[in-house]
């Protein structure tokens, strides 16, 4: 099969790591080669950018700086990992991708979505073949995230209102492009969410296989 890009999106505490793990096991069962990446990060340069973006106590970042750093990390990830993997027929499982910029910097920070779309066009040049939105109420997600222990990162310290805007932006993106998105109720027990994600990806595998 051709290489495919699948992104996993959602707010804090949505359970992306668990769901990605479940999809990884499915791809192993189907003998599909894959790589897993995360944003920001996924490369040596990207991980340094991640530290700047997430470490509390760093100098304050403007919304525009935050957005451009995200796209700088993304550009490096695309050139170093994503495009070469897809070119050799490998699948890429992305813990967040460009839609996160529309949700966090667009919805959360209030930046112009047209500017983000232009950066997407110039820097990225493509969208995922499938995006899974793990949708969970903000209060539940934050409770889960804080229950993991450790110091909250710079983004996790944002207000409830910020995360409500992020969630609304994600839901709007999914409603605008239903052919690409599958929305999962991430408020369920994680086993149920993981099972639903496996089912959604298995359905796409069958669809894409029959089309090739």
N, C-alpha and C positions, 0 to 999 in steps of 0.2 A: 504493500500500500504506500501511497504518497505520504510524506511527512505532514503531520498535523500539529497545529498550535492550539492547546486548550488552556484557557485561563480560569483561575479560581478567584472570585471576587467576594468582598463582604467587609463589614466593619469589624471593629475590635471584638474578639471573643466569638467570632462566628464559627470557628472550628475548621478553618481551611486546612491546617496541617493534617488533621485526622482524615478528612475527606480526600486529600491528595494521596495519602497513604493507601486508602481503599482503592482508588483508581489505579495506582501503581500496581497493586496486586492483580487487578483485572488485566492490565497490559502484559504482565508477566505470564498470566494464564493463556493469553492470546498470542504469545510469542512476538510481541511488538516492542521494538527497541525504543527507549525513551530516555530523555534527560529531564531533570527537575531544576528549575531556576526560581529565584525570588527577586522581588523588587521592593525597595531599591536593593541592589546588590547583584550577586551572581557572577561577578568577576572581581579580580583583585582591586581594580579601580572602583568598581561599583560598591564594594564593601567599605572602602574608605569614605565614599560619598554617603553611604548608609549611616556611618558613624556621625558624620556632620549633621545629617537630617534628624537623627533620632536621639542623640545624646543630650540629656538635660544639662543645662548650665552652659552650653555653648552660646556664643553671641547670637542675639535674636536674628531670625531670618525673615526677610520680607516675603510676602506670598509669591511674588514674582521670582525671587531667588530660589525659593523652595521648588517651584515648578520647573525652572531651568535646570536645577541640580537633578531633579527626577529624570528629565529628558536626557541629560548628559550621561547619567548612569544607564539609562535605557538604550541609548545609542551604542555604548560600549558593549552591552549585553547582546544586542542584536548582531553586531559585527563579529564578536568573539565567539558567541555560543549559538544563538537562535538560528540565524540564517545558515551557518554551516551544517547544523543538525538537520534542519528541514531539507536542505539540498541533498543530503545523503539518505533521505527517507526516514529519518528518525523523528519521533514525536517529541514535542516539548510541552511539559506541564509547568505552567507559570503561576506561581503564588503572587497574584496580581500582575496586571499589565497596564496598558494605556488607559483603560477605563477607570483605573484608580485615580488618575490625574483629573479626569472629568468629575469624579465623585469628591475627592479630597480637596484639590486646589480649585476646582470649579464650584462644586456645591458647597463644600466646607468653607473655603476661603473667599468665595465670591468672585473669582477671576472669570473673565470673559470666555465662554466656551468656544467661541469662534477662534480665539487665539490658540487655545489648546488643540482644536481641530486642525489648525494650520501647522502646528508643530507635529502633530500626528502624521499629517500628510508628508511633510518634508523629512522627518527623522525616521518614522516607522514604516510608512508605506503600505501597511496591511493591518488587518484586524484578525483576532483569533478565529479559528474555524468553529469553535464552540466556547461559550463562556458560561460558567456555572456561578450563579449568584446565591450565596448563602445568606439568606435574609433572616435577621433576628432582631427582636426589639432591642433598642439601644440599652435600656437598663439591664436586661438579661445579659447581653454581650459584654458590657463593662464589668458586671459582677463576675462573669467567668474569667475575663482577662485579669482582673485584680486578684482572683483566687489562685492564679498561677504563682503568686509570690514574686519577689524581686521588685526593683524600683521601676515605676512607670516611666516609659520613654517620653520624649517631647510631645509626640502626637497623642499618646494616651492621656496626657494631662489636659487635653482640651475639654471644653465644656460639653454638657449634655446637648445643648443647642447645636453646637458644631457637628456632633455625630448624628443628630436628627437630620441635619441638612445633607450630610454624606449619604445616609440611608435613602433619603428622598431622591437624591441624584442617581443613585444606583437603580432604584426602582423605575425611575423615568427612562434611563438608558435601556433597561430590559423591555419596557413597554414599547419603546420606539423601534426596537430591532428584535422582535420575538423569534425570528428565524434563527438567530444566532444564540440567544440566551435561553437557559433553563433556570428557572427560579426554584430554589429548594427552601422549604421551611426549616431553618436552622434552629428554631426553638424546640424542636423535637429532641429526644435522646439521640446522642451522637451515632449510635449504631444504626438508627433509622435514617439519619441524614446520609451516612456513608453508603448505606444500601441503595438509597434513592440516587445518589451520585453514580454509583456503579451501573445502575440500570440505565440512567440517561446516557452515559458514555457507551455502554454496550449497544444501545440502540443506534447511536451514531456510527459505531464501528460497522455494524451490519449494513447500514445505509450507504456508507462510503465504500464498503467492499463491493456491494452490488453495482455501484456506479462506475467502478474502475474495470 
